[in-house]
Amino acid sequence: MGSEENVAMRESEEFVRGKLEEFLGTELKIGEDPPDYYVKHDEKIIPLEVTQLTPITFDVDGNPINRTGQDIPRLNICDALNEEHGHLLPAERRLILRILMPTKDPHLFHKGLERELPGMIQVLGSELNVEKSISVEGVPIMFQIMRRPSRKYKAIACTVQNLMASTDLMKNASVMLRERVMAKDNSMDGFFSMGSVWLALYNRDILLDNDEYQVAYDTLNLNHRFERVYLVKSNGEILELSQ
């Protein structure tokens, strides 16, 4: 995990810490990682681990993977293209790329886009809002020229459509819950013999609400060892998941 990811993870953990302190009415002490924190409850010191529920997609074998980890690098590629090649477009025009995910090799994909970019612009010429398509390293890309109202808009911009993502919200909630809860049950194995252990799940998927997670939790009937499992939303709302 890179330094930026570490910082973002720690910020998320501290957000959860603050909201749980308000909810529980007690201070959470920083732990040794693991656990992330200790909470004092009924004269006991309880280890509390924090993890995130992030949007997912699936690989070609149907295994869940972090969608952000797939989409963000491709959007970063587009930012790089804008910096390096935005000058190829007239000041009043912008190129919009619609990328159909996933891509296998971000580096080859980046190079392929750089190679094809001048041709895309030339093919479209002065045509506005006419979408054409091309394949770059096996990845379908739709592209069109649009009017650029001002220079505050990027000359080259992208949207990402992940074809392996599921629109079944209950499936996504179930997959994320099972993977995160059981992974943390395994990583905290050495603590359960000492007594109670709590888990906090930080929901980063804006499409999923507490109700969907509670239904999924009921349906899964996970065989984990956490005494309590808290779900923390980005607005600070907290739900204790129960079976």
N, C-alpha and C positions, 0 to 999 in steps of 0.2 A: 504494500500500500504506500503511495507517494505521500510527501509531506502535506500537500494540499488536502488530500483525502483524509489524512490523520487529523488535520485541523478541523475539517468539516464534521468528522465523526465526533470529535471531542465537543464541538459546539452543540451538536445534536444531543449528546449525553447530558451536557450541562442544562440544556433547555428542559429535558425530561426531569432532571434532578430538581430544578426549580419548581416545576409544576407538581411533582410528587410531594415535595416539602409542603406546598400550600395545601394539597389534598389530604395528606396524612397528618399535618400539624406537627411535624417533627423534622429535625435536621438530618440530612444524609451526609455521611462522612465519606470522603474519597477512599476507595479500596486499592488493592494491589494489582488489579486488572489481570486476571479475575480475582475477586469480583470488581465491578465498576464502583460500587458504593456499599456502605453498610448503613442500615436503618435501625434505630432503637425502637423496639415495640414490645410492650408488656414486659419491660425489664430484660428483654433479650436483644442481642445484637445480631441482626439478620443480614446475610449477604444478599445483595440485589444486583442483578445483571441487566444491562440495557442492550437492546438490539433494535434494528430498524426493519420495517416492512416497506420495501421499495418496489416500484412497478417492475413487473417481470415480463419476459418474453420466453420463447422456447427455442432450443436448438433443433437441428434436423432430426434428432433422435427423440424429441419430445421432452427433453430435460429442461427444467426451469433455469433461466439465467437472468441476471440483473439487466433490465432493459436500458437503464441509464448508461451502463457500461458499454452498451452497443451503440446507442444513439448519439451520445455526446461526442465521441471521437470523430464521427462523421460530420457533425455540425462544426466541429473545430476545423476540419478539413475545408469546409465551405468558407469559414472566416479567413483561413489562410489564402484561399483562392481569391477572395475579395481584396485582400491586402496586396497580393502579388500581381493580379491580372485585372482588377477593376478598371484600370485606366484604358483598357481596350474598348470599353463602351463609351458612347457619347454621354455627355454630362446629364442629358435629360432622359436617358434610358437605363433600365436595370434588367439583369438576367436572373430569372427565378428557376431554380432547379428543384424538381420533386424526385427524391431518391427512394427507391423501393428497397427496403432492408430485408434480410441482412446481407452484409458484404463479408467475404472471407478474409481478405488481407487489406487492412486500411492503407498501408504504404503503397501497394500496387494500385489500389483504387485511386489514391491521391494522384499518383503519377499518370494514371490513365485519364483522369479528369483534366489534368493540366494539358495533356496531349490533345484531347478532343475539344477543349474550350474554344480556341479560335474558330474551329469549324462550326461549332454550334452558333456562334455569333454571326458568322458569315452566311450560314444557311437561312437564318431568320431575317437577316437584312434589316429593313425598316418596318417589318410586319409587327404589329402590336397585338398582344393577347392571342396569338396563334400558337398552340401547343404542338410540339413535335417530340419524337422520342428517339433514344439511342441506347445502346448497350455498352457499358464500360466495365471491363473485367467481369462480364457476365451479369452485371447489375443493371436492371432497367432504370432509365432516367428520362423523365419528361422535362422539357424545358421550353421556356417562352420569354419573349421580351415584353416588358411592361413599362409604362411611363414612370419616370422617377420624379416625384413632385419637388424634391429638394435634395441637397447633398447629405442631409441627415439620414437618409435612407441608404443602405448598402447598395453598391453597384451590382454585386453578386450575392444572392441570398438563397437559402435552401429550406425546404421542408422535408421531413423524414417520415416515411410511412413504413412501419415495421410489419411485414406480412406474416411474421411468426407470432405476433402478439395475439392473445385471445381477447375477444370481446365479452366472454362469459365472466362476469364479475364475481360470481360465487365460486367458480373454478379458481380464479386468481386468488381470492381470499383464502380458500382452502389450501392451495399449493404453498402460498407464502407462510401461512400459519404453521403448517406441518413442517416445512423446511426449517424455519427459524426456531420454533419451540424445541424441536427434537435436536437440532444442532447445538443449541444452548444447553439442553439437558445433558448432552454428551460432554460438552466442554466444561461443565460445572460438576462433573461426576465426583470429584474429590471432596465437594462441600456438603453433599446430601447426608453423609454419615454423621456430620456434626450437628445437624438439626435443620430447621426451616431455611429454605432458600426462596427468594422471590424473583420474578422476571418482569421487566417492563418492555413493552413493544411500542416503538415510536412509529406511528402510521404516516408514511410519506406518499401514499397513493391517494391523490385527491378524489378519485372516482369511488373509493370505498369508504363507507361510513361504519360507525360502530355496530349497527344492526347486522350488516352483512358479515362482519367478523364474528359476532356472537352466534349467528345461525351456523356459520362454518365451524366454529369451535364446538358447538353442540353436536353437529353431524360427525365430526372427525373422531370425537371421544379419544383424544390422544393419551397415550400411556406415558405421561411425563411425571416428574417428581417435584415440580415446583408447588409450594403451598399456595402461592398467589400469583396470578398473571394479570398485570395491568396493561390496558391499551391506552396510549396517550396520542391524541390528535394534535395536528399542528396549530389548532386554535386554543390548545390547552385543556380541552375537555378530556376527562379520564373515565374509563369504564373498567371495572374489575370483571374479567371474563370468568364465567362460572359454568360448570357442567351439571 
